[in-house]
Amino acid sequence: MQGLVVGAGGGIGSAMAQRWSQDPRFDAVWAVSRSADVDPGSQSSLRPLSTDQSEKSIAELAGMIVQESPRLSRIVIALGTLHGPSYGPEKSLDALQLASMQEAYRVNCILPMLWLSALAPGLRKNPDCRIAVLSARVGSIGDNRLGGWYSYRSAKAALNMGLRSASIELARRAKGVKLIAFHPGTVDTALSEPFQRGVPEGKLFAPDFVAGQLDRILDTHGVDGELSYLDWAGETITW
């Protein structure tokens, strides 16, 4: 088996890359991050790559990866942002700003879709490739009862719609691909750090735990031509 993790410099992506690199089923694990600072250690199967996340860089890396690994079995796209030095989740309409909304859409929706677009041509003859893209429960329209977090919610909802359209296209053009929009829960990473105070006991997950849950979900959800929207426990989330 061969795997690809995009966003391997983050908490979940790093845990996923390390998990697969220690799994004897995998003979190659591509680990893409902005700095290629993923430590391969003694794991010869781990192949770190760096990207500036430009459209050109994504296209070049994706083309190289599918050429070197024409039968990728597992792909995880673990990209996301919730806050930064000058922005955070908005509590009201008054807080909306163009720059922060653009950044939320760029990282949470546009970059994952560009990666999927760049990888898709190389997956058309792949008999079994299972792809998980990090979404979030707050991207669910039906589950939104609290409001707020405008940019993050909207960007994840847009991602879900993009993945839905992609699943319809891939069911025709790449019949061996399975797509999953994955909600990891609240994970102990830099993304959730400012918001961990109110998390119920036992609901703040370690990245290694989430990587294990996602690994099992990928193993048990075969190709069916559909997009699944699942949480860390494998439960379906309403759209």
C-alpha positions in Angstrom: 0.0 0.0 0.0 1.0 3.6 -0.6 -0.4 6.7 1.2 -0.3 10.4 1.0 -0.8 13.0 3.8 -1.3 16.6 2.8 -0.8 18.8 5.8 1.7 16.5 7.5 3.1 19.4 9.5 -0.1 19.7 11.6 -1.2 17.7 14.6 -3.5 15.3 12.8 -1.6 15.1 9.6 1.7 14.4 11.4 0.1 11.7 13.5 -1.4 10.1 10.4 1.9 10.1 8.5 3.8 8.6 11.5 1.1 5.9 11.9 1.2 4.8 8.3 5.0 4.9 8.2 5.0 2.4 11.1 2.4 0.2 9.4 4.0 -2.7 7.6 1.2 -2.6 5.0 2.7 0.7 3.6 5.8 0.7 1.5 5.6 4.4 0.8 4.0 7.3 2.7 4.2 10.8 1.1 4.1 13.5 3.8 3.5 17.0 2.4 3.9 20.1 4.5 5.0 23.7 4.1 8.5 23.0 5.4 9.0 19.2 4.9 10.0 19.2 8.6 8.4 15.8 9.1 11.1 13.6 10.7 11.4 10.3 8.9 13.3 8.9 11.8 14.0 5.2 11.1 10.9 4.8 8.9 12.3 4.4 5.4 8.8 4.5 3.9 8.2 8.1 4.9 8.9 10.6 2.1 8.7 14.2 3.3 7.9 16.9 0.6 7.5 20.7 0.9 5.1 23.0 -0.8 4.3 26.7 -0.7 0.7 25.7 -1.4 0.6 27.7 -4.6 -1.5 26.3 -7.4 1.7 25.6 -9.4 3.4 23.8 -6.5 0.3 21.7 -5.8 0.0 20.6 -9.5 3.7 19.7 -9.7 3.8 17.7 -6.5 0.5 15.9 -7.2 1.7 14.9 -10.6 5.0 13.6 -9.3 3.3 11.7 -6.5 0.8 9.9 -8.7 3.5 9.1 -11.2 5.7 7.6 -8.5 2.8 5.9 -6.7 0.2 5.2 -9.4 -1.9 3.0 -7.0 -2.2 5.2 -4.0 -4.4 3.4 -1.5 -5.0 6.1 1.1 -5.0 9.9 1.0 -5.7 12.3 3.9 -5.9 16.0 3.2 -5.5 17.6 6.6 -5.7 21.3 6.0 -7.5 23.8 8.1 -7.4 27.1 9.9 -9.6 28.7 12.6 -7.6 31.5 13.9 -4.4 33.5 13.4 -2.5 36.5 14.7 -5.1 38.9 13.2 -8.3 36.9 13.0 -10.4 34.4 14.8 -13.9 32.9 14.7 -16.5 35.7 14.5 -19.3 35.8 17.1 -21.4 38.4 15.2 -21.9 39.9 11.7 -20.2 43.0 12.9 -16.9 41.1 13.2 -16.8 40.0 9.5 -13.7 41.1 7.6 -12.7 40.5 4.0 -9.1 39.3 4.8 -10.1 36.8 7.5 -12.9 35.4 5.4 -10.6 35.0 2.4 -8.0 33.2 4.5 -10.7 30.9 6.0 -11.9 29.9 2.5 -8.4 29.6 1.1 -7.1 27.1 3.7 -10.3 25.3 4.6 -11.9 24.9 1.2 -9.8 26.1 -1.8 -6.6 24.4 -1.0 -8.2 20.9 -0.3 -10.2 21.2 -3.5 -7.1 22.2 -5.5 -5.2 19.1 -4.2 -8.2 16.9 -5.1 -8.3 18.5 -8.6 -4.6 18.0 -9.1 -4.6 14.4 -7.9 -7.8 13.3 -9.7 -6.3 12.6 -13.2 -3.8 10.2 -11.7 -6.6 8.3 -9.9 -8.8 7.4 -12.9 -7.4 3.9 -13.3 -6.8 3.3 -9.5 -8.9 0.3 -8.4 -9.2 1.3 -4.7 -8.2 4.7 -3.3 -9.9 6.0 -0.2 -9.6 9.8 0.5 -10.5 11.6 3.7 -10.6 15.4 3.7 -10.7 17.2 7.1 -14.1 18.9 7.4 -15.9 19.8 10.6 -19.3 19.3 12.2 -19.8 23.1 12.3 -19.9 22.9 8.5 -23.2 21.1 8.7 -26.2 23.4 7.9 -28.7 21.1 9.6 -26.6 20.9 12.8 -26.1 24.7 13.1 -28.1 25.8 16.1 -25.7 28.2 17.7 -24.7 30.5 14.9 -21.4 32.4 14.9 -18.1 31.3 13.6 -19.2 32.7 10.2 -16.0 32.2 8.1 -15.1 28.8 9.5 -18.6 27.4 9.2 -19.1 28.8 5.8 -15.8 27.6 4.5 -16.3 24.0 5.8 -19.9 24.0 4.3 -18.4 25.1 1.0 -15.8 22.3 1.2 -18.6 19.8 1.8 -20.4 21.0 -1.3 -17.2 20.8 -3.3 -16.6 17.3 -2.1 -20.2 16.3 -3.0 -19.7 17.5 -6.5 -16.4 15.8 -6.7 -17.9 12.5 -5.6 -20.5 12.6 -8.4 -17.8 13.3 -11.0 -15.4 10.7 -9.6 -18.1 8.1 -9.6 -18.1 8.4 -13.4 -14.4 9.2 -14.1 -12.5 7.4 -11.3 -14.7 4.6 -10.2 -12.2 3.3 -7.7 -12.2 6.4 -5.5 -14.0 6.7 -2.1 -14.4 10.2 -0.6 -15.0 11.0 3.1 -15.5 14.4 4.7 -14.1 13.8 8.2 -14.9 15.6 11.5 -12.1 14.8 13.9 -13.8 16.2 17.0 -11.9 18.6 19.2 -8.2 17.6 19.0 -5.4 18.9 21.2 -3.7 20.9 18.5 -2.8 24.6 17.9 -6.1 25.0 16.0 -8.2 24.3 19.0 -5.9 25.5 21.8 -7.7 28.8 22.5 -11.1 27.1 22.7 -10.3 24.0 24.8 -11.4 25.4 28.2 -15.1 24.5 27.7 -14.5 21.0 26.2 -16.2 18.3 28.3 -13.9 15.8 30.1 -12.9 13.0 27.8 -13.7 14.9 24.6 -10.4 16.6 23.9 -8.6 14.0 21.8 -5.0 13.4 21.2 -3.9 13.5 17.5 -2.7 9.9 17.7 -6.2 8.8 18.8 -7.9 10.6 16.0 -5.4 9.2 13.5 -6.2 5.7 14.7 -10.0 6.4 14.4 -9.6 7.8 10.9 -7.3 4.9 9.8 -10.1 2.4 10.9 -12.7 4.4 9.1 -10.7 4.3 5.9 -10.2 0.6 6.2 -13.9 -0.1 6.7 -15.5 2.2 4.1 -14.9 0.9 0.7 -15.6 2.4 -2.7 -19.3 3.1 -3.3 -19.4 6.2 -5.5 -20.7 8.3 -2.6 -19.4 11.0 -0.3 -19.6 10.1 3.4 -19.8 12.8 6.1 -18.5 11.1 9.2 -17.3 12.0 12.7 -14.3 10.5 14.6 -16.6 7.6 15.8 -17.7 6.7 12.3 -21.2 8.2 12.9 -22.9 10.0 10.0 -23.3 13.8 10.3 -26.4 15.5 8.8 -25.6 17.8 5.9 
